[in-house]
């Protein structure tokens, strides 16, 4: 019963973060919502008794790709005229 409750809470958090990736007005906030969504997927893998896959999801996607996206956003110039 507790597993189903945890699954539902994590799934709702993933759904919220995924919708906010699309609706976020700022690209940095969208990147953070994307990292939250990917972290939730890793948590679901761990909850579904696949800890190696969950840890790999968190390390590779949240750690590597998320930081890469944030650095790419921060290092690109922002056009003030738009």
PERA-V293132 format. One record per run of one state. SS is the DSSP state (H for helix, E for strand, - for the rest). FROM is the first residue (numbers start at 1). LEN is the number of residues. If there is no record, write none. Layout:
ss->SS from->FROM len->LEN
ss->SS from->FROM len->LEN
This chain:
ss->- from->1 len->1
ss->H from->2 len->22
ss->- from->24 len->3
ss->H from->27 len->21
ss->- from->48 len->3
ss->H from->51 len->25
ss->- from->76 len->7
